């Protein structure tokens, strides 16, 4: 047998495609393009693509069922063919083994494709076949009932068990049953677990066949059961307790027992009806339904939230004139997402559920025979049609591709846009149509938003709104268009931003003149948001002069200030506030943005009007401001300003000096001048705490002296003289103020006794000659130990008697006597000390030490007597050259240089002494003999000096060894060399 899935395109479809391609080719001639490329110019595959299965049945096909890729086919009288569409080359043929005249009435296949029910018409029996077995089993409990429909249990159904299901018969009875493929007990081998009646349906008072059954589960364990007869559609709604789903659906029918079942009825009767459902995804509940009955097709949506009815948005599509129920009845119906397919005896019609239009019609040739049935596989989505001698199937491809046009024609633009998201050319058409629709209905703002998203000409749309005098809509259009522009499109952005600014300003002007404050404020807020929008901040900044001109031309000062702040053009803002005498606002802007340059520029103006606030702002800025750059503003108004300006100036200068510890001379000089002019009480205190040495002073001493002298502050001048160390001038000036002040100045030159004495003599002369107070003069003697009575006696006049000086003269004589006695005692002590020294020297001359011939040098460990050597009192003995090498590294640089000089001198004297041993001319003999004694003396002195440096102490026991305790044994510079020598 040939493979059932070896597909080939039917010759009729090939001819149709060729004809369609021919039409499209001719349509290409003379077509104009606007905006987007028209994708219709390319050939598109049809939505419903029919394919005939390459299969020739050995017998006539009676019935066919497909579900979950499992296909079951009834052939002839007693043959059943099963095919797994995943393995089409492995068909399975089963003989029913019926010897009577029974015929297959219908086939029912569950959603899993595991359970097959075979309804027999003649004997009213039902057979069962499981996918995993080859044995057909008779359902004994079902005997005597002709099965017309089955409502499968999608929740509990499995490969081995159907779970509770509903069965409809030709007599209008609905049974509940359950089938299990597993072998039963010893006494129960039947697959049907139970078979009980739960309800019955009637039409016109008589039983009516149950044409279709569907069971669906909603929210909160609510179940919906739909049952159809020839003219009626019944709904049963009820809840099943949690965990009791296995007990079946009898409780749902019992809940509706007291009430008449909800149903819809139509008058026409064509002897049968069929209902179909559309499910978008696998294992989800259906979303839509379509019921084929005598009056047409009832279709709509399924709403599981509604409490009483599952059906919503119901419509009826009436049969067209060519569908005559007496001659050409519809046979089957299948529902897809946007279409339902009607099967007639010789053709298939596809009707769009959105507009009820027939969008597709496919006529089958007579050679295949009359069409018998149409089935849809809910899992694969394929539509199957069969005749007695052929099997066809339809692929549904891109069904939603033209839906947007239908929604657009129905003015359902949101849905139209939903179905053309990935097709910009279609989206543009929908938006343009929506914009035009809104414009015609005077919904201008909505129209503007849509127009902004289209590719229509910008000028055409703008003129359209201008002619309609809809500035708000035009503004909305421009805003939307601006938001869609890229940053690289600078020219377009500049145009739109400038135009929008003009529109906003015009609108604000109109609202202000109308007095509508609420809308005016809303519009102003919107305008300011536009100005501060970060997306076009760069454009506004680059064209800020144009915006300023626009704002100025409209006289909109407030928004100009706001725009200046947004552009961070604070200088313009502050200038504006100052021109309008709003100095506090100007200072607020300054304080908020802390721009030093603006502080320096506007402080003079602000200091004139709000000095206290300005100084507070300066103090808050702290070290971020340079006080020197603020001095011009301070000096400008302190000379002619009010008392408050002057006091605030002094306050800021004090802050700079005492808090910021500014050391610039100009600041201190200016504070000095302010103190001298306006606050003399603080002048002396400032000078005292500023320091007493010139190195500590940050003001100009000469300037301070001149300033104090000009204003007659003598005490301050004295203080400055003292700092300048001009003590004579200080004392002279202090004597004009207070003698005690002069005395304090006279004691200052501690290292110069002569000057101190001179200063005290000035004070004494002033006391004697000017004040003529002898007692004070005597006090001067007691205050200064440098003055004697004889120093001040010349200052007294001749008529002064000696009685005034008796005590002073006596005390002076006593001091002299005491001093003489001290000198005598010191002389005696000095004589005694000299005598002892002479004795020690004599004793040292006679001291000696004994050196053994075997003694060795403490440094080189060679015999000591081979070379000149030194012997120390501690017992250490060194060669001269060894001691020289040991001591030299520890000497200070000065002593090392001195030692080097002595060595050179010693070498030169040695050279001179050698030259004397050579014969000399007779007349030169006397001269050389004259210098012989001096050369020997010089050599001995040089050696003595060298000994004082080298041999003053033992190198191992003396101070040199103690000082070298923190030095390394190996010189760091020679460490690597020494280290490598050990390796």
ChimeraX attribute file (.defattr): number of C-alpha atoms within 10 A of each C-alpha:
attribute: neighborCount
match mode: 1-to-1
recipient: residues
	/A:1	11
	/A:2	12
	/A:3	15
	/A:4	19
	/A:5	16
	/A:6	12
	/A:7	14
	/A:8	11
	/A:9	13
	/A:10	14
	/A:11	11
	/A:12	14
	/A:13	15
	/A:14	11
	/A:15	11
	/A:16	11
	/A:17	16
	/A:18	12
	/A:19	12
	/A:20	14
	/A:21	16
	/A:22	11
	/A:23	11
	/A:24	15
	/A:25	13
	/A:26	9
	/A:27	11
	/A:28	12
	/A:29	8
	/A:30	7
	/A:31	8
	/A:32	8
	/A:33	8
	/A:34	8
	/A:35	12
	/A:36	12
	/A:37	10
	/A:38	13
	/A:39	11
	/A:40	9
	/A:41	13
	/A:42	11
	/A:43	12
	/A:44	11
	/A:45	10
	/A:46	16
	/A:47	17
	/A:48	18
	/A:49	14
	/A:50	21
	/A:51	19
	/A:52	21
	/A:53	20
	/A:54	18
	/A:55	17
	/A:56	14
	/A:57	15
	/A:58	10
	/A:59	13
	/A:60	15
	/A:61	21
	/A:62	23
	/A:63	22
	/A:64	26
	/A:65	23
	/A:66	28
	/A:67	22
	/A:68	18
	/A:69	20
	/A:70	22
	/A:71	19
	/A:72	23
	/A:73	18
	/A:74	26
	/A:75	21
	/A:76	17
	/A:77	19
	/A:78	16
	/A:79	18
	/A:80	20
	/A:81	15
	/A:82	20
	/A:83	19
	/A:84	18
	/A:85	16
	/A:86	10
	/A:87	13
	/A:88	17
	/A:89	15
	/A:90	14
	/A:91	15
	/A:92	13
	/A:93	16
	/A:94	15
	/A:95	14
	/A:96	17
	/A:97	10
	/A:98	11
	/A:99	8
	/A:100	8
	/A:101	11
	/A:102	16
	/A:103	19
	/A:104	23
	/A:105	19
	/A:106	20
	/A:107	24
	/A:108	24
	/A:109	23
	/A:110	23
	/A:111	22
	/A:112	18
	/A:113	21
	/A:114	22
	/A:115	23
	/A:116	18
	/A:117	21
	/A:118	25
	/A:119	25
	/A:120	21
	/A:121	18
	/A:122	14
	/A:123	16
	/A:124	19
	/A:125	22
	/A:126	25
	/A:127	19
	/A:128	20
	/A:129	21
	/A:130	21
	/A:131	17
	/A:132	11
	/A:133	9
	/A:134	12
	/A:135	13
	/A:136	17
	/A:137	17
	/A:138	18
	/A:139	19
	/A:140	14
	/A:141	17
	/A:142	21
	/A:143	15
	/A:144	13
	/A:145	20
	/A:146	22
	/A:147	30
	/A:148	22
	/A:149	24
	/A:150	26
	/A:151	22
	/A:152	23
	/A:153	21
	/A:154	20
	/A:155	14
	/A:156	13
	/A:157	20
	/A:158	17
	/A:159	15
	/A:160	15
	/A:161	19
	/A:162	24
	/A:163	22
	/A:164	25
	/A:165	23
	/A:166	26
	/A:167	25
	/A:168	29
	/A:169	23
	/A:170	18
	/A:171	18
	/A:172	21
	/A:173	20
	/A:174	25
	/A:175	21
	/A:176	20
	/A:177	22
	/A:178	21
	/A:179	21
	/A:180	19
	/A:181	21
	/A:182	12
	/A:183	10
	/A:184	13
	/A:185	8
	/A:186	6
	/A:187	6
	/A:188	10
	/A:189	11
	/A:190	19
	/A:191	21
	/A:192	22
	/A:193	17
	/A:194	14
	/A:195	19
	/A:196	15
	/A:197	14
	/A:198	18
	/A:199	15
	/A:200	16
	/A:201	22
	/A:202	15
	/A:203	14
	/A:204	7
	/A:205	7
	/A:206	10
	/A:207	15
	/A:208	23
	/A:209	27
	/A:210	29
	/A:211	25
	/A:212	24
	/A:213	23
	/A:214	20
	/A:215	19
	/A:216	19
	/A:217	20
	/A:218	15
	/A:219	9
	/A:220	10
	/A:221	14
	/A:222	17
	/A:223	18
	/A:224	21
	/A:225	20
	/A:226	19
	/A:227	24
	/A:228	29
	/A:229	27
	/A:230	24
	/A:231	24
	/A:232	23
	/A:233	22
	/A:234	17
	/A:235	20
	/A:236	20
	/A:237	22
	/A:238	20
	/A:239	18
	/A:240	19
	/A:241	12
	/A:242	8
	/A:243	8
	/A:244	9
	/A:245	15
	/A:246	11
	/A:247	12
	/A:248	17
	/A:249	23
	/A:250	17
	/A:251	15
	/A:252	19
	/A:253	16
	/A:254	13
	/A:255	13
	/A:256	15
	/A:257	11
	/A:258	8
	/A:259	8
	/A:260	7
	/A:261	15
	/A:262	15
	/A:263	15
	/A:264	11
	/A:265	14
	/A:266	14
	/A:267	10
	/A:268	13
	/A:269	15
	/A:270	14
	/A:271	14
	/A:272	18
	/A:273	25
	/A:274	20
	/A:275	24
	/A:276	21
	/A:277	24
	/A:278	23
	/A:279	18
	/A:280	14
	/A:281	11
	/A:282	11
	/A:283	12
	/A:284	11
	/A:285	17
	/A:286	18
	/A:287	17
	/A:288	23
	/A:289	23
	/A:290	27
	/A:291	24
	/A:292	25
	/A:293	28
	/A:294	21
	/A:295	17
	/A:296	17
	/A:297	22
	/A:298	17
	/A:299	24
	/A:300	19
	/A:301	18
	/A:302	20
	/A:303	16
	/A:304	21
	/A:305	11
	/A:306	10
	/A:307	10
	/A:308	13
	/A:309	17
	/A:310	18
	/A:311	17
	/A:312	15
	/A:313	10
	/A:314	13
	/A:315	14
	/A:316	16
	/A:317	17
	/A:318	14
	/A:319	16
	/A:320	9
	/A:321	7
	/A:322	9
	/A:323	14
	/A:324	11
	/A:325	15
	/A:326	7
	/A:327	9
	/A:328	12
	/A:329	17
	/A:330	24
	/A:331	17
	/A:332	23
	/A:333	26
	/A:334	25
	/A:335	24
	/A:336	23
	/A:337	16
	/A:338	16
	/A:339	24
	/A:340	26
	/A:341	21
	/A:342	20
	/A:343	22
	/A:344	22
	/A:345	19
	/A:346	16
	/A:347	15
	/A:348	21
	/A:349	19
	/A:350	23
	/A:351	20
	/A:352	19
	/A:353	20
	/A:354	12
	/A:355	14
	/A:356	15
	/A:357	12
	/A:358	15
	/A:359	11
	/A:360	15
	/A:361	14
	/A:362	15
	/A:363	12
	/A:364	16
	/A:365	11
	/A:366	9
	/A:367	8
	/A:368	14
	/A:369	15
	/A:370	17
	/A:371	23
	/A:372	19
	/A:373	19
	/A:374	23
	/A:375	19
	/A:376	23
	/A:377	18
	/A:378	20
	/A:379	16
	/A:380	13
	/A:381	19
	/A:382	16
	/A:383	22
	/A:384	22
	/A:385	21
	/A:386	23
	/A:387	20
	/A:388	18
	/A:389	18
	/A:390	19
	/A:391	21
	/A:392	18
	/A:393	20
	/A:394	17
	/A:395	16
	/A:396	16
	/A:397	12
	/A:398	11
	/A:399	14
	/A:400	14
	/A:401	13
	/A:402	14
	/A:403	19
	/A:404	24
	/A:405	20
	/A:406	16
	/A:407	20
	/A:408	19
	/A:409	14
	/A:410	12
	/A:411	15
	/A:412	15
	/A:413	21
	/A:414	14
	/A:415	14
	/A:416	23
	/A:417	23
	/A:418	13
	/A:419	18
	/A:420	20
	/A:421	12
	/A:422	10
	/A:423	12
	/A:424	13
	/A:425	17
	/A:426	22
	/A:427	21
	/A:428	21
	/A:429	20
	/A:430	26
	/A:431	24
	/A:432	20
	/A:433	20
	/A:434	21
	/A:435	25
	/A:436	19
	/A:437	17
	/A:438	17
	/A:439	20
	/A:440	11
	/A:441	10
	/A:442	13
	/A:443	14
	/A:444	24
	/A:445	20
	/A:446	18
	/A:447	26
	/A:448	28
	/A:449	20
	/A:450	21
	/A:451	28
	/A:452	24
	/A:453	17
	/A:454	21
	/A:455	15
	/A:456	15
	/A:457	10
	/A:458	15
	/A:459	8
	/A:460	10
	/A:461	16
	/A:462	19
	/A:463	12
	/A:464	14
	/A:465	20
	/A:466	13
	/A:467	10
	/A:468	13
	/A:469	11
	/A:470	16
	/A:471	19
	/A:472	16
	/A:473	22
	/A:474	26
	/A:475	22
	/A:476	20
	/A:477	25
	/A:478	23
	/A:479	18
	/A:480	17
	/A:481	20
	/A:482	20
	/A:483	13
	/A:484	11
	/A:485	12
	/A:486	11
	/A:487	14
	/A:488	8
	/A:489	9
	/A:490	14
	/A:491	10
	/A:492	14
	/A:493	20
	/A:494	18
	/A:495	13
	/A:496	17
	/A:497	21
	/A:498	17
	/A:499	14
	/A:500	20
	/A:501	18
	/A:502	17
	/A:503	17
	/A:504	20
	/A:505	22
	/A:506	14
	/A:507	17
	/A:508	22
	/A:509	15
	/A:510	13
	/A:511	17
	/A:512	14
	/A:513	11
	/A:514	10
	/A:515	10
	/A:516	12
	/A:517	12
	/A:518	10
	/A:519	13
	/A:520	19
	/A:521	14
	/A:522	12
	/A:523	17
	/A:524	17
	/A:525	12
	/A:526	13
	/A:527	19
	/A:528	16
	/A:529	11
	/A:530	18
	/A:531	20
	/A:532	17
	/A:533	13
	/A:534	11
	/A:535	13
	/A:536	18
	/A:537	16
	/A:538	15
	/A:539	18
	/A:540	23
	/A:541	17
	/A:542	11
	/A:543	14
	/A:544	18
	/A:545	11
	/A:546	13
	/A:547	20
	/A:548	17
	/A:549	12
	/A:550	17
	/A:551	20
	/A:552	13
	/A:553	11
	/A:554	13
	/A:555	13
	/A:556	15
	/A:557	14
	/A:558	10
	/A:559	18
	/A:560	20
	/A:561	20
	/A:562	16
	/A:563	22
	/A:564	19
	/A:565	17
	/A:566	17
	/A:567	16
	/A:568	13
	/A:569	15
	/A:570	19
	/A:571	18
	/A:572	14
	/A:573	21
	/A:574	24
	/A:575	15
	/A:576	18
	/A:577	17
	/A:578	18
	/A:579	11
	/A:580	10
	/A:581	13
	/A:582	14
	/A:583	22
	/A:584	16
	/A:585	15
	/A:586	23
	/A:587	21
	/A:588	15
	/A:589	18
	/A:590	22
	/A:591	18
	/A:592	10
	/A:593	11
	/A:594	17
	/A:595	16
	/A:596	15
	/A:597	11
	/A:598	14
	/A:599	21
	/A:600	17
	/A:601	14
	/A:602	18
	/A:603	21
	/A:604	20
	/A:605	14
	/A:606	23
	/A:607	23
	/A:608	17
	/A:609	15
	/A:610	16
	/A:611	23
	/A:612	18
	/A:613	17
	/A:614	25
	/A:615	22
	/A:616	15
	/A:617	18
	/A:618	22
	/A:619	18
	/A:620	13
	/A:621	16
	/A:622	15
	/A:623	12
	/A:624	12
	/A:625	18
	/A:626	15
	/A:627	20
	/A:628	11
	/A:629	14
	/A:630	16
	/A:631	17
	/A:632	14
	/A:633	19
	/A:634	25
	/A:635	16
	/A:636	13
	/A:637	18
	/A:638	21
	/A:639	11
	/A:640	10
	/A:641	15
	/A:642	12
	/A:643	11
	/A:644	13
	/A:645	22
	/A:646	19
	/A:647	17
	/A:648	20
	/A:649	24
	/A:650	22
	/A:651	16
	/A:652	21
	/A:653	24
	/A:654	17
	/A:655	17
	/A:656	22
	/A:657	16
	/A:658	10
	/A:659	12
	/A:660	13
	/A:661	10
	/A:662	19
	/A:663	13
	/A:664	14
	/A:665	14
	/A:666	16
	/A:667	19
	/A:668	23
	/A:669	18
	/A:670	17
	/A:671	24
	/A:672	27
	/A:673	17
	/A:674	22
	/A:675	17
	/A:676	21
	/A:677	13
	/A:678	15
	/A:679	14
	/A:680	16
	/A:681	10
	/A:682	13
	/A:683	20
	/A:684	19
	/A:685	11
	/A:686	15
	/A:687	19
	/A:688	12
	/A:689	9
	/A:690	15
	/A:691	13
	/A:692	16
	/A:693	12
	/A:694	16
	/A:695	8
	/A:696	10
	/A:697	17
	/A:698	18
	/A:699	21
	/A:700	14
	/A:701	17
	/A:702	12
	/A:703	13
	/A:704	20
	/A:705	19
	/A:706	12
	/A:707	19
	/A:708	24
	/A:709	15
	/A:710	11
	/A:711	11
	/A:712	12
	/A:713	16
	/A:714	18
	/A:715	19
	/A:716	22
	/A:717	24
	/A:718	27
	/A:719	20
	/A:720	23
	/A:721	22
	/A:722	23
	/A:723	20
	/A:724	16
	/A:725	17
	/A:726	14
	/A:727	22
	/A:728	19
	/A:729	16
	/A:730	26
	/A:731	26
	/A:732	18
	/A:733	18
	/A:734	25
	/A:735	19
	/A:736	13
	/A:737	14
	/A:738	12
	/A:739	18
	/A:740	12
	/A:741	18
	/A:742	24
	/A:743	20
	/A:744	13
	/A:745	26
	/A:746	25
	/A:747	19
	/A:748	14
	/A:749	17
	/A:750	10
	/A:751	9
	/A:752	10
	/A:753	12
	/A:754	12
	/A:755	17
	/A:756	22
	/A:757	19
	/A:758	15
	/A:759	24
	/A:760	25
	/A:761	22
	/A:762	19
	/A:763	24
	/A:764	27
	/A:765	19
	/A:766	19
	/A:767	21
	/A:768	21
	/A:769	15
	/A:770	9
	/A:771	12
	/A:772	14
	/A:773	13
	/A:774	17
	/A:775	12
	/A:776	16
	/A:777	24
	/A:778	20
	/A:779	11
	/A:780	20
	/A:781	19
	/A:782	13
	/A:783	13
	/A:784	16
	/A:785	9
	/A:786	15
	/A:787	18
	/A:788	16
	/A:789	15
	/A:790	11
	/A:791	13
	/A:792	19
	/A:793	14
	/A:794	10
	/A:795	16
	/A:796	15
	/A:797	11
	/A:798	8
	/A:799	6
	/A:800	11
	/A:801	10
	/A:802	9
	/A:803	9
	/A:804	12
	/A:805	16
	/A:806	11
	/A:807	11
	/A:808	17
	/A:809	16
	/A:810	11
	/A:811	12
	/A:812	15
	/A:813	11
	/A:814	12
	/A:815	12
	/A:816	12
	/A:817	11
	/A:818	11
	/A:819	11
	/A:820	12
	/A:821	12
	/A:822	11
	/A:823	12
	/A:824	11
	/A:825	10
	/A:826	12
	/A:827	12
	/A:828	10
	/A:829	11
	/A:830	11
	/A:831	10
	/A:832	11
	/A:833	11
	/A:834	10
	/A:835	10
	/A:836	10
	/A:837	11
	/A:838	10
	/A:839	10
	/A:840	10
	/A:841	10
	/A:842	10
	/A:843	10
	/A:844	9
	/A:845	8
	/A:846	7
	/A:847	7
	/A:848	9
	/A:849	8
	/A:850	6
	/A:851	13
	/A:852	8
	/A:853	10
	/A:854	9
	/A:855	13
	/A:856	19
	/A:857	21
	/A:858	17
	/A:859	15
	/A:860	12
	/A:861	11
	/A:862	15
	/A:863	15
	/A:864	22
	/A:865	15
	/A:866	10
	/A:867	12
	/A:868	10
	/A:869	15
	/A:870	17
	/A:871	17
	/A:872	15
	/A:873	10
	/A:874	11
	/A:875	11
	/A:876	16
	/A:877	21
	/A:878	27
	/A:879	24
	/A:880	17
	/A:881	12
	/A:882	16
	/A:883	21
	/A:884	18
	/A:885	13
	/A:886	15
	/A:887	19
	/A:888	15
	/A:889	10
	/A:890	15
	/A:891	15
	/A:892	10
	/A:893	11
	/A:894	9
	/A:895	14
	/A:896	16
	/A:897	12
	/A:898	14
	/A:899	21
	/A:900	13
	/A:901	14
	/A:902	18
	/A:903	15
	/A:904	11
	/A:905	16
	/A:906	19
	/A:907	12
	/A:908	12
	/A:909	16
	/A:910	14
	/A:911	11
	/A:912	13
	/A:913	14
	/A:914	9
	/A:915	10
	/A:916	13
	/A:917	8
	/A:918	7
	/A:919	8
	/A:920	11
	/A:921	7
	/A:922	8
	/A:923	8
	/A:924	9
	/A:925	12
	/A:926	10
	/A:927	10
	/A:928	12
	/A:929	11
	/A:930	10
	/A:931	10
	/A:932	13
	/A:933	10
	/A:934	10
	/A:935	15
	/A:936	13
	/A:937	10
	/A:938	14
	/A:939	19
	/A:940	12
	/A:941	14
	/A:942	18
	/A:943	15
	/A:944	13
	/A:945	15
	/A:946	20
	/A:947	16
	/A:948	11
	/A:949	18
	/A:950	21
	/A:951	19
	/A:952	11
	/A:953	17
	/A:954	22
	/A:955	20
	/A:956	15
	/A:957	13
	/A:958	12
	/A:959	11
	/A:960	15
	/A:961	14
	/A:962	11
	/A:963	10
	/A:964	11
	/A:965	9
	/A:966	8
	/A:967	9
	/A:968	8
	/A:969	9
	/A:970	11
	/A:971	10
	/A:972	11
	/A:973	8
	/A:974	9
	/A:975	12
	/A:976	11
	/A:977	10
	/A:978	13
	/A:979	10
	/A:980	8
	/A:981	8
	/A:982	6
	/A:983	5
